[in-house]
Amino acid sequence: MRKIDEYISEAFKYAFSDIKKGLVGGFLYAISGTLGVLISVVFARLINPMSMSYHNFGGKLTMFFGITLIIFLIGLIVGFLVDGYYVRVMRTTVEGSNELPEWSNITDLLIRGFLYAVGVFILLVIFLLPLIILLIIGAYYIITQHNIGNGLILLFASLVISIPFFIVYVFYTPLAEVNYSVKGFLGFFEFKRIFRLMSIKYIILVILIMVITFIINAVIYSFFAFVKYMFLFSSIKYSPYNLTSTLSMPMLIVDLISYAVTGFVGFFMSLFSKRAYSLYYKDKVEENIS
């Protein structure tokens, strides 16, 4: 098996091995990241007290929900498409390929991306089932039995119990995703097989990838937060009596760029992490066979 630093270095090289293919995914993720900003802009204009008119308010509200639905569907399709590409990356890695796969057969990407999203969601529900059950029981005690004491105890217990389950979920999911890419949808739920693939090396690898991802995201967020504060301070200094109108457009532009860049970088970081986990999966399976 490879050393941990080899998984990290090889995965980084792979993520940037074909800039053209990477740009496609980065662009799609950037679009997905900016859609949320556009929804908030439309909603802000709708409820702006300075320009609100109750004339045909129902029509405006209907239009808002219509636009929101369209943006949501676009984001959903883009998300499934990118997730499907991740599945293809994981499968081709296990098969021994060292090249980024093609953005071909869009229907296949959408189907695999949809099943990927469903599988990850089901896993989350399974691992957080104790939390969900205790939350329901606690809410029942508070609402119907008026027993706030027992209800709060159950709610607190549910949060405490959920912590180890969530930790297991964090370590289980990456290998389950790779297993799905190789074996199909039921590969998500081969619990015995996936737990056997885990090791101390794998746990360290997951933690390292999480730390690297956190640091890179923190740098990006910090930069754009600094830019926004610079706009804020300059607006207070030069236009203190017209702060809202002075800030609105620059802040919107910064938010759009911020979400676009975050999405763009996020795609490459996901390529990096999926590749690293897939390489580990491949090595571990081959080791078990031999």
N, C-alpha and C positions, 0 to 999 in steps of 0.2 A: 504493500500500500504506500501511497504517497505520504510525505510529511505534511503537516498542517500549512506551513508556509508555501508549499508547492501548490496546494489547493487554492490558496489565496492568489498567488502570482499567476498561475495558469488561468484562473477564472477572470482576472482583470485583463490579461492579454486577449482572451477570447471575446470579452465584451466589446472591445474596441478593434477587433480583427478585421471587420468589414464596415467601414464608416457609412457607406450608402445604405446598407440594410439597417444599421443602427439609427440612422437619421429618420428612416421611415417610422420606426417604433417610437423614437423620441418625439417626432412631430405629432403622432397620434396621441401620445400621452400628454403632450403640451396642450393639445386641443381639449382633451378631457379635463385637464387642470383648470383651464380658463372658463369652462362652461359654468362652473359654480359661481364665479365672479359675475358673469353676465346675468344669471338668475337674480342675484342680490341687487344688481343695478336696476333691473326691470322692476323688482319689488320696491326698492327705495323710491323710485320715481312715482310709483303708484300711490304710495302712502305719504309722500312728501307733503307736510302740512302747509308749506308755502305755496304749493301749486295745486293742492288737492281741490277738486271740484266734484261735488256730489251729483252733478249732471252726468247721467249715463255711467254711474259708478259700477253698477252691476255688469255692464258691457266691458268696462275696463278690467274688472276682476276676472271675468270669463276669458278675456284676451290674455291676461297674465298667466292663468292656469294653462291655457292653450300653449303659450310660448314655453312655459316651464315643462310641460309634458313633452314637447318637441325636443327641447334641449336635453331633458332626462333620457329620452329614447336614443338620441344621438350618442350621449355619454355611455349608455348601456351597451350599444352596439360596438363602440370603440373599445370599451372595456373587455367585452367578450373576444374581440379580435386580437387584442394584445395578449390576453390570457391564453388564447389558443396558440399564439406564437411561443409563449413561454413553455407550454406543453410540448410543442415541437422541438424547442431547444433542449428540454430535458430528455426527451426520447432519443434524439439524434446523438446526444452526448453519451448516453448509455450504450448506444449502438457503435460508438467509437469514432464519431465524426468530430473533427476539430474546426469545422467551419460553421458560421452562422447559417441557419436554414433559410430557404427562400420564402418570400411573402407571397406564396402561390396557393391556389385552391382555397379561396376566401371562405367558402361554405364550410369546409373542414375546420378551418380556424375558428369560425363562429360556433360550430357545434361543440368542439372540444373545449373552447373557452367557456361556453355556457355550462357544460358538465363540470368543468373545473370549479367554477364559482359555486355551483350547487353542492358539490362534494365538500369543499372547504367550509361552506355554511353548515352543512349537516354535521361535520366534525365538531365545529364550534358548539352547536346545540348539544351534542353528545357529551362533550367534556364539561359543559357548564350546566348539565341537567340537574345536578344537586343544588346548584344556586337557584335555578328556575323554580324547582319544586319548593324549596324553603322560602323563597320570596312569595310564592303564591299562598303558602300556608300562613306566613307572617301577615300578609295583607288581609287574609281571611279573618284572622284573629282580631286585627285592628278594626276592620270595617263591620263585620257581622257580630262578633262577640264582644266588641268594645273593650277588649283586653289588650291595652296598649303595651303593658309590661312584657307579656309573653310574645307579643307580636314583634316588638323591638329586639328582643333576645334572639328570635328566629332570624330576623333580618340581619342582625350583626353576625350570627353564626353562619349564615349563608355566604356573607362576604369573606369570612375567615376560611371557610371550607373551600371556596372557589379558587383561592390562591394556588394551592398545589395542583389542582386540576388544570388551571390555566397554564401553569409552568409546563406541565406534561404536554399540553396542547401545543405550546410553542415549539417544543422539541420534536413532537410526533409529526406535525404537519409537513415540514419540508420533505421528509422521506416519504410520507404518504402521497405527496404531490408527484414525486418522481415515480413512485410505484404505480400511480394512476396513469402516468404518461406511457408506461411500459405495458401494463396489464389491463387497462381499461377502467371503467368507473368503479367496479368493485375493489380495485386495487387500493382505494382510499381506506378500506375497512379490513385489511389483512393485518389486524392488530398484532397477532403473535409474531408474524414474519417481520413486521416493521420494528417492533421493540427489540427483536434479536439483532437487527442491523445496527442498533445504537451502541455506542462505546464512549469512553472518556474522551477520546480524540474527537468524536463527533460533537459531543457537548461543548468542548472548547472551540471547535470550528463555528458552531452556531453562535456562541457568545461573541467571538471575534468579529463575525460578519455583522452582528447587531451593533457592536461598538463602532465599527468602521462606518456603517450606514448612518448611525446617529451623529457621528462627528461631521460627516459630509453635509448632512441635512442641517445641522446646527450652524455650520459656517454659512450656508446659503440663507437660512432664515435670519441670521444675525446681520448679514450684509444688507438685506432688503429692509429689515427693521431700522437699521442705521439710516438708510436713505429716506425712509418715511419720517423719521425724527428730524432729519435735516430740513425736509420740506415744511414740517410743522414749525420748527423754530424760525425759519426764514419768513414764513407767513405771519407768525406772531410779531416779528420785528418790523416787517414792511407793510403789513396790511392787517392790523389788529382788529379793525372794525368790520372787516368783510372776510372773516376767517373761513366760513363755510364755503362760499363760492370760490375763494382762492385755492382752497385745498382739494376740492372735489375732483377736478380733472387730473391733477398730478398724482393724487392718491390712487385714483382708478387705474391710471397707466402703470404705476408701480405695482399695484396688486395684480394686474394682468400679466406683467412681465415676471413677477415673482412666481405666480402659479405656473406659468408656462415653463420657466427655467426649472422649477421644482419637479414638474412632471417630466421634463426632458431628462434631467439627471436621474430621476427616479427609475426611468426605464432602463438605463444603463446599469444602475445599481441592482435592479432586479435580475437583469441578464447575468451579472456577476454572481449573485447569490444562487440563482438556479443552477448555473454551471458548476459552482463549487459543490453544492449538495449532490448534484448528479454524478460528478466525478467520484465523490465519496461512496455513493450508492453502488456505482459500477465496480469500484475496487473491493468493496465489502462483499458483494455478491460473488465476485470471482474468487475472493479469498475463501469464502464458505464452501464454494464448489470444489476448490482444490484441497 
